[in-house]
Amino acid sequence: ALHPNLPDTAIIGAAGGGAWKTNNRGVTWTPLTETLANLSVGAVAYAPSNPNRVYLGTGEGGYAGDFIPGIGLLTSDDGGTTWTLPSSVLATMFYRVVVHPTNPNELLVATNKGALRSTSGANGPWTTVIASSPSAGVGYGDVSDIVRDPSNPQILYAATWDRDRWCARSNCPALTNFAAPTILKSVNGGATWSFAG
């Protein structure tokens, strides 16, 4: 995650090594999460309108025997020096955290639980805007990425992934409510989504 105002500053997250910060374009790095019990990071994001606010999605996105599940979405209000643990575990794998360009409390997260949205910061309430499971209508599996149109913050695109269901290969004959992998589009800031195209 690149600092929105300081070109020399960035925070990276490692699959098994926590979060690290540089203030000199990567010449040296300082660990930020050594005191936390979980060092698996899947996503990091600065709030563009408040660079002191940093979100850290714990849990590397993906499926393998050595992947480490996370403990939810952490928040820092001092640029990553200290972290607030979540009140509950929103998801155990994070692929992307997207923060609104002018509202540091408006978030979309791409996770193994689908895509979730909050307009009140990391502690929510959260709304599932792209369902992972087909039990509540159509399920899309993991949401593996979300990007915002830089010219219009209301427009976003999301990529879904059917993980171990292999719908692309088998057409999901037993899961008629399952629609993945695919690309979805939102024109209202991520509140609702439809097929892109």
Residue pairs with C-beta under 8 A, 6 or more apart in sequence:
1 10
1 11
1 12
1 44
1 45
1 46
1 54
2 9
2 10
2 46
3 9
3 10
3 11
3 46
3 51
4 46
4 48
4 51
5 51
6 23
6 51
7 25
8 22
8 23
8 24
8 25
9 21
9 22
9 23
10 21
10 22
10 26
11 19
11 20
11 21
11 32
11 44
11 46
11 54
11 80
12 19
12 20
12 22
12 29
12 44
13 19
13 20
13 41
13 42
13 43
13 44
13 56
13 57
14 20
14 39
14 41
15 40
15 41
15 42
15 60
15 67
15 68
16 39
16 40
16 60
16 68
17 39
17 41
18 31
18 32
18 33
18 34
18 36
18 39
18 41
19 31
19 32
19 33
19 41
19 44
19 56
19 80
20 29
20 30
20 31
20 32
21 29
21 30
21 32
21 79
21 80
22 28
22 29
22 30
32 76
32 80
32 81
32 83
33 39
33 41
33 56
33 83
36 74
36 83
37 71
38 58
38 59
38 68
38 70
38 71
39 68
40 58
40 59
40 60
40 67
40 68
40 69
40 70
41 56
41 57
41 58
41 59
41 60
41 70
41 94
42 57
42 58
42 59
42 60
42 61
42 70
42 93
42 94
42 95
43 55
43 56
43 57
43 61
43 94
43 95
43 96
43 97
43 109
43 110
44 54
44 55
44 56
44 57
44 97
45 54
45 55
45 96
45 97
45 98
45 99
46 53
46 54
46 99
47 53
47 54
47 55
47 99
47 104
48 99
48 100
48 101
48 102
48 104
49 100
49 101
49 102
49 103
49 104
50 104
51 79
52 76
52 77
52 78
52 79
53 75
53 76
53 77
53 99
53 104
54 75
54 76
54 79
54 80
55 73
55 74
55 75
55 76
55 97
55 99
55 107
55 122
56 73
56 74
56 75
56 76
56 80
56 83
56 97
57 70
57 73
57 74
57 91
57 94
57 95
57 96
57 97
57 109
57 111
58 70
58 71
58 72
58 73
58 74
58 94
59 68
59 69
59 70
59 71
59 91
59 92
59 93
59 94
59 112
60 67
60 68
60 70
60 93
61 93
61 94
61 95
61 110
61 111
61 112
61 142
61 144
62 93
63 163
63 164
67 93
69 92
69 93
70 89
70 91
70 92
70 93
70 94
71 85
71 86
71 89
71 92
72 85
72 86
72 88
72 89
72 90
72 91
72 92
73 86
73 90
73 91
73 94
73 97
73 109
73 122
74 83
74 84
74 85
74 86
74 122
75 83
75 84
75 86
75 121
75 122
76 82
76 83
76 84
77 84
84 122
86 122
86 123
87 123
90 109
90 111
90 113
90 116
90 124
90 126
91 109
91 111
91 112
91 113
91 116
92 112
93 111
93 112
93 142
94 109
94 110
94 111
95 110
95 111
95 142
95 143
95 144
95 145
96 109
96 110
96 144
96 145
96 146
96 147
97 107
97 108
97 109
97 110
98 107
98 108
98 109
98 110
98 146
98 147
98 148
98 156
98 190
99 106
99 107
100 106
100 107
100 153
100 189
101 148
101 153
102 153
103 119
104 121
105 118
105 119
105 120
105 121
106 117
106 118
106 119
106 189
107 117
107 118
107 121
107 122
108 115
108 116
108 117
108 129
108 146
108 156
108 190
109 115
109 116
109 117
109 146
110 142
110 143
110 144
110 145
110 146
110 158
111 142
111 143
112 132
112 142
112 163
113 128
113 132
114 128
114 129
114 130
114 131
114 132
114 133
114 139
114 140
114 141
114 142
114 143
115 128
115 129
115 130
115 143
115 146
115 158
115 190
115 193
116 126
116 127
116 128
116 129
117 126
117 127
117 129
117 190
117 191
118 124
118 125
118 126
118 127
127 191
128 136
129 186
129 190
129 191
129 192
129 193
130 140
130 143
130 158
130 160
130 184
130 193
131 137
131 138
131 139
131 140
132 139
132 140
132 141
132 142
132 143
133 139
134 175
134 177
134 178
137 177
138 177
138 178
138 179
139 175
139 177
139 178
139 179
139 180
140 160
140 162
140 178
140 179
140 180
140 182
140 184
141 160
141 161
141 162
141 163
141 165
141 167
141 178
141 180
141 181
142 160
142 161
142 162
142 163
143 158
143 159
143 160
143 161
144 159
144 160
144 161
145 158
145 159
146 156
146 157
146 158
146 159
146 190
147 156
147 157
148 155
148 156
149 155
149 156
149 157
153 189
154 186
154 187
154 188
154 189
155 185
155 186
155 187
156 185
156 186
156 189
156 190
157 183
157 184
157 185
157 186
157 196
158 183
158 184
158 185
158 186
158 193
159 181
159 182
159 183
160 179
160 180
160 181
160 182
160 183
160 184
161 180
161 181
162 168
162 172
162 178
162 180
162 181
165 172
165 175
165 178
165 180
167 175
167 178
167 179
167 180
167 181
168 181
172 178
182 195
182 196
183 195
183 196
183 197
184 193
184 194
184 195
184 196
185 193
185 194
185 195
185 196
186 192
186 193
186 194
